[in-house]
Amino acid sequence: MQRVHILSFMLFVFTWLSSSAQDGWELTKETNGIKEYSRFNNQSKLKELKVELTIKAKLTEIASLLLDVDNYSKWSRNLKTSYVLKQVSDDELYFYAEVNVPWPGTNRDLAVHLKISQDSGTKVMTIKEVAVPHFIPNKKDIVRIPYSEETWNIVPIDKSNIQITYSIQVDPGGAAPLWLVNLFATKAPLESFKYLAMLVQQPKYQQSTIAFIKNP
């Protein structure tokens, strides 16, 4: 994606199709081993999005990529810019992101709280990304996203492969016409994870060391 990470991933989840699968999840697309699901949310007229895939990578490599906020636009589709607002600790930060919306729509932005944790027994890594709309002042001519919550559950399969389950709930804020919903719901999730799987193979991520994350 040019960045599932959040953020481009934030708008493409807007889909209005019906849901019928177990737990409400309906498989909507599958390309090159990447599965995309959607379901209704009882608290919103918009749907939740879930993506599942298995890639060749280590936990530390994915953690390094997700902490590399300045380069999110290289894999998160439709993301214009992103940068760190506040570094709380090695495993926690706040960042800003702006999402491109084609004319006549208006770009969206948000501030996000990101936290990485790991189960010491299973080695499963979890990343939570939650919008904090009042963390920074609103910007002129950009619509602030009032609500977004993303969860990454990353399970090590062996020493070289991981399974990613990514889910997001989001309210785009402002007016969200059907054309805008469809625009971001069609290709963004699959393309974003395709680029993520390629980008994580770069030496800068493969050679990274993260003290608070342990590979199996």
N, C-alpha and C positions, 0 to 999 in steps of 0.2 A: 504494500500500500504505500504509497509514498510514506507513513506511520501507522492494529485492532487495534495502535494503541489509542488511546482514548481519544482518541479524540476524533479522529475522523470518524471513528467508530461511534461517535455520539449521534450523528445525525442519520447515518444510514440505517439505524435501527427502526426508523419510523416506517412501519408497514401496517396496512389495514386489513390484511387477509384474515380469514377465519382460522380457528385452531381446532384440531380434533385428535391429536396424538395423546399418548399416555402422559400424565402430568401436564397436559395442555400444550406440550411442545409439538410442533409440526415441522417436519423436514421440508424446507423450501428450496434448497439448492445443494448440490454436491458436485465439486469439481476438483480433480487431482487429489482426492483423499481429504479435502476440506469440506466439512458438513456445516450447513447453516440451518438453524431452527428459529421459529418464532412462536409466540403465544400471547394470549391476552393477559393483561394485568388488571386485576380487580380494582386497583386504585387509579387507573389511567385508561383513557381511550386509545392510547398508543400501545404498541406491542413491545414486549421484551425480545431481545435477540440473543441467541446463543450460537457459538461457533466451536466446533471440535476438530482437532487435527493432531496428528503425530508427526514430529519432525526430528531430524538428527541434530541434537544439541544437548548441552549440559545445563543444569540448573543455573550455574554461575554465569553462563553465557547469556541466557535469557534475562537474568537479573541485571547484568551489566547493560544490556540493550535497553531495558525499560528504565534504568536510571540515567541513561544518556538522553535527557530530555531535549537538548538542543537539536538533536538529529531525528526527532520523531517524524518530521515531514518527509524523510527518505523512505518511510514505509507506511505511514498512515495516510491513506487516500484523502484528498481534499483538505488536508491540514496546511494552513498558510505559514504559521509560525508557532513556536513553543519555546519557553525558557523557564528556568528556575526562579521562583519568587523568594523562597526561603528554604534553606537546608536545615532541617531540625536535627538530623543525625544521619549516620551512614545508611540506615534503612527507612528513613522517613523524610519527606519533603513536600513543599507546595510548589505547583508550577502553573504557568499561564499558557493557554492555547487559543488560537483563533482559527476558525474553520471557514474556508472559502465557500461562498454560496453564489452561484451564477446570477447575473442580472435577469430579471428585476428584483431578485431576492436580496436580502441583507445578510452580510457575514454574521456569524455567531461567535461568541467567545465565552470563556469560563476560567475560573481559578479552581485548581484541583488539589485535594489532599491525597498524597500517595503514601502507602505504607506496605512494606514487604515483611512477611513472617514465614517461618518454616517449622514444621513439626519435627522435633528432634528424633522421634522414633521412625516414622514413615518416610521422612525427608520430603514430604509434599510441601511445595512452596505456594503461598497464597499472596496475591497482590490485590489490595483494595484501593480503588480510586473513586473519591467522592467529591462532587462539586461543592464549593464553598462560595456561593454567589456574592457575598458581601465582604469577602476577604480583601478585595481591591475595588476602587471606584469604577463605575460604569464608564465606558468609552463612547465618545460621540460617533454616531452612525454605525454602531455595532450592537446587535441584540445580545444581551447577557442570557446565557442558558441558566434557567433557575434551578434545574434539577438534573443530575446525572450520577449514576452509580454503576461502576464497573467492577467485576470480580474476575481474577485470573486464578484458576486452580491448575497447578502444573505438577504432574505426577511423573517421577522418573520410572521408566520402563526397565532400563539397564544403564550401564555406564555411558552410553552414547546416544540414547534416544529418550524423548520425553513426550508425554501426552498433555496437550493444552485444552482446557475447557474455559472458554471466555464468555461472559454474559454481561449485558448492559441494559439498563433502564434509563430513559432520558426524556425530558421535556424540552423541546427546542426553543420555547419561548416565542413571544410575538405571534404573528400569523404564520401558519404552516400549511400552505395550500397543497392539494393532492399531488401536483406536479413536483413539488419540492420533496415531499415524502417519497414518491416513487424514484426520484433521481438518486437519493442517497440509499435507498433500500435495495437497489438492483445489483451493483457490482462492488461497492466499497468493502464489505466484509471479506469477501473471497480474495479480492485483489490485495487488500492490506496484509492478510496473513501470508499470501504468496510472497510478497516482498519481504515480510518479516523473516520467513524461513530462509530466504536467500541472504539477507543482510546479516543474520546472526552468524553466518559462516565466515565473516570477515575476521582477519587476524586480531583486530583491536578488541573484539569480543571473545574470541577463542583463547586469547592469551591473558584475559582478565583474571584477577583474583579478588574474591569478595569474602572477607573474613566471616561474616555472619551467615553465609550460605554454604552448606556442605553438600558436595556431590556424593552419590552412593558409591 
